[in-house]
Amino acid sequence: MPPLRIGILGAARIAPQAVISPASELDGVEAVAVAARDPARARAFADAHGIPCVAAGYRELLERADVDAIYVALPLAMHHGWTLAALRAGKHVLCEKPLAASAEQAAELIAVADAAGLVLCEAAHWRFHPMAVRVSAILGTGVLGRVRRIDARFTTAITDPADIRFARDLAGGAMMDLGFYPVHWVRTFMGEEPDVVRAHAVEGAPGVDVTMTGELAFPGGARGRVHASMVADRRFTATVEIECERGTLSAENPLAPHLGNRITLRTPEGLTGHESVAGGSTYRYQLAAFAEAVRTGAPLPGGGADPVNTLRVLDALYDAAGLPPRASEPPLPTCAGRLPDRT
């Protein structure tokens, strides 16, 4: 088969680990071009990472005949517009999470991709690792009984005040960026779509949450909580705690399990077992699955309306917390140099 040739939209810090490094490890996947907000930055990025071609602007990258798929690594406010433009240019798309700034936008993108027969993948990279499969498998055995409560949290210190996650006009916010993961974890492991009962946020800049906690209710009667914080003095935590009828399951670091993880089972009588799940980079699994979907039509984990359902919860959390919806992207520029890349 000919290689899957990927163009990178945005010279972002995430791109080397999400696409460039795993592409170098996979047969038949190549990162062939990059576009950034200014050509000089794109050239420096290409030189540093061995990318052969530099496009003069975002649109030029989408129009290249030697690019089969686009990796969208731009700020969230720009996901919808540029993913839509890439799909309309006939390109498959791997887009950083969340797929868009609202459920409505995500639904539109999925509809366009489906109509065109193109693969559209939201980069929920954690979901592709064997740890995610293992946690779901344990719950599926029924050994712990029905889930009563599921709590998920992701906190990490973001100290740069210029970070795009603090920018309202770029759809910033702790829950929208970091909180994507806790929301995705609880939805995936419950296998049900929750309603938001209440939410509380601490704002930094007006309209931008630096911390948010939300309470959830699931159709089967279970309750849940999601928590995200990017306050500067917060230590890193990425955990899921699942309380069931006959015990609990704790999952430590489902975010980046290739850097260390642990699954612990406890019953009322005490510890019953713990394990670490072996596996490589979540990003490598993700890129391999994306390439296979493009080549053979193989289904992606979640798939379908999964990005829409995550964003429905995120939209509802912001509404319950009394914060405005996340910003939509500004009008698409016709050349590079006007809007920032994702960092």
N, C-alpha and C positions, 0 to 999 in steps of 0.2 A: 504494500500500500504506500502511496505517497505520504510524506510527513504532514502532520497537522502544523501549519505555520501560524504562529500567534503574534499579533501586534499588541503592544502594551500602550494603553492610553493613560499617560500620567507617569512621570519619572518618580514614583513614590517609594518610600522606604519599605513598604510591604511587598513590592514586586519581586525582589530577588528571592525571598523565601517562598512566596506564593506561586511563582511561575518560573523564574529563570533557573534557580537551582534544581527544582524537580524536573524541569524540561531536559536539563543536561543528563539526568539519570534515566530517562525514559526513552525507549526506542520509538522513533517516529514522531517525536514532538519537538518543535524548535521555536524559540523566541527569535523572531527575525527582524522586528522593527519596533521603534518606540517614538512617541510624540510627547512633548512636554509643553508647558506654557511659554517657553522660549527655546529657540533652537540650540542655544549654547548649553543650556541645562540638559537638553536631550542628548547632545553630542557627548557631554561629559559622562552622562549615565551610560550611554552605549559603549563608550570606551572602557569604562570601569567594569562592565559586565559582559563584554564580548558580544554585543548585539550588532549585527552587520549593517543595518540600515537605520537612518534617522529621517522621519517625516517632518516636513516644514510646519505642519500644524495638525490639529486633531482631525479635521475633515480629510486632509490628504492621506492620513493613515487609513481611514475607513475606505478610501477609494482605491487603495493599492490592490492590484490583481494578485500579488504574491503573498497576500495575507488571507487566511481562511477564517480566523477567529480573532476576536478582540477580548483582551482582559481589561476591564474598566477599573482603574485604580484611582479614580477621582473622588473628591469630597462627595458626601451623601447627597447634597442638594443638586448635584450634577448627574447622578446615576440615571435618573429617568430619561432625561433629554439625550444623553450620549448613548445610552443603551438602545433607545428607540432609533437613533440615527444609525447605529451599527447594524441593527436588525434590518432596517430599511435598505441598507447597503448590501444586504445578503450575507452578513457575517454571523457566525455562531458567536455567543457571548458568555464569558465567565465574568460575572460582576461581583465586586466586593459587596459585603453585607452592610446593611440591609439592601435588598434589591432596589428599593425606591424610598421616597420620603413619606409615603402613605400607602395604605392598602389599595386605594383606587388606582394609583399610578402603577403599582405592581401588577394588578389585574390586567391593565392595558398592555403592559409589556408581555405578559404571558400569552395573551390573546394574539398579539402580533406575531410572536415567535411561533406559536402553534399554526397559525394560518400560513406562514411562510415555510413551515417544515424545518425550522432552525432549532438548534439546541440553545436553551437559555438556562444557565446554572447560577444560582446564588451561592456565593463562596462561604457557606456554613461549614468550614473545613473540618471542624471537630467531628461532624456526623459521619465522616468517611473512615474514621479510625476503628480498629477492632474493639477498642474499649467501649465505644458507643453501642456496638453490636452486642457485646458481652453484657452490659447492664440491661439492655432490653431483653436479652435472652433469659437472664436470671428472673426478672420480673415476670416474664412469660411462662415460666415453669409453674407459677402459683405457689411455690414453696413458702413464700412469706405471706400469702393471702392477698386480699384486696388492699390497694393503696388507700390510706386515710388522709395523708398529708404529704406534700412535696414542697420543699423549700430549696431555692437556688440563689446563689449570690456570686457576683464577680466584682471585686474591688481592686483598684490599683492606683498608685499615685501618679498623677499627671501634673508636672510642675511647671511646664512652659506655658505662660499666659497667652502666648500667640498660637497655641495648638488649635487646630481647626475644630476640635470638639467643644471649644468654648465659644464658637462663633454662631450666633443665632441665624445669620443669613446663609450659613452653609449647613443648616439643619443639625447643629451641634446639640449635645446633651448627653449626660451619663447614661440614661436609660436607652436612648436611641442607639448609642454606639456600644458601650459595654453591656448594657442590659439586654441587647439582642440575644446574647448567649443564654442567660438565665431563662428568658422567655422561651427560647428554642429548646432548651433542656427540658423544661417542665412539659411543654407540648409534646415533645418526642417521647419521653418516658411514660407519660400518662396515656398517650394515644387518644386524647380527647381535647376538644377546644374549650378553653375556659372563658368565663365572664369575669370582668374586672369588678370587684366589690368596692374597693376604695384604693386611693394612692396618695402618698405624701411626698413632696419634693422640697429640697433645699436649693434655692437658686444662687447662682454666682452672678453672671451678667443677667439683666432682665430677660426672662423667658427661657433661660438656659439652666437646666438642672445640673448640679454637681453631684447630687445624691438623690435617689428616688427609691421608694419602697412601695410595692403594690401587693394587695391581697386579692386572691383569685378564688373562684368557685368553679368546680367541674361538674358536668352533667351527672356523673355517677355518684356524687355526694362528697368527693374528696375536696379538700381545701388546699390552697397553695400560697406561696409568697415568693416574690422576686425582688432582689435588691441589687442595686448598682451604685457605685460611688467612684469618683475620680478625684476626691479631695487629696490635697498634696501630702498629708501625713498618713494616709491609709496604706496599710501593708497589702501585699498581693494575696488575694483569696479567690479561689475558683472551686466551688463545691456544690454538690447536690445531696440533700438529705431526704430520704424517702421513708416515711413511717407507714408500715403496713400492719395488718391484723396480727401477724405472728412474728413480727420483728422489724428491723430497720435495715436499710441499705444506704451506705455512705459512699459517694463517688468523689474522690479528690482529684482535681485537675483534669476534668473532661475537656477543658479548653485546649491544652497542649499536652496530651498524654504521652507523646514521644519524649517529653522532657521529664517524665516521672509521673506515675499515677498510682492510685490504690483504690480498690473496692473492698469495703468492709461490711460484713453481715453480722448483725447482733440479734439475739432473741431475748426475751425477758430473763432467761437464765444466764446470759452473758455472751461473750464473743464466740461466734461459731465458725468464723473463717475470714480470711482476707487474701487478696491476690493483687498482683500487678499484671497488667495486660501488655504483652510485648507488641512491638510494631514500630514502623518507621514514621516519618513525618506525616502529619495530617495533610499537609499541602501536597505531598507526593501522591497519596491516595486520591485526593480530590482531583488533581490534574489527570491522573490515569483514568479515573471514572469519567471525567469530562471528555477526554479524547475517545474513550470507548463509546460513549453516547453519540459523539459525532460520527464515528466510523460505522457503528453497527445499529444505532438506535437503542442501545441498552438503557434501561431506566436508571435514573439517578435516585439516590436515597432521598426520601421526602417527595420530591418531584411534584408535578401538578400544581395545586394551589398552595403548597406549603409556604412560600414567601408571602403570599397574601394573608394567610392565617396568622403568621407571626406579626405582620404589620397591623392587623386588626387589633391584636392585643396591645401593641405599642401605641397605636392611635388612641385606644381607650384609656390606657394608663395616663397619657398626657392630658386627656380630657378630664379624667377623674382627679388629677392633681391640680387642676385649674390653670394649666399652661396651654399656650396656643399650639396648634398643629405645627409640626416641623416645616421649615420653609421649603418651597419648591425652588427648582433651579432658576437662575436668571436666564434671559434669552441666550440661545446658543451662539457663541462667537463664530465668526467665519475664519478666524486664523488663531494661531497660538499666541499667548502673551497676555490674555486678559483675565484668566481665572486660574486659581491655584490647583496643583495636583494634590492628591491625598498623601498624607504623611504617615 
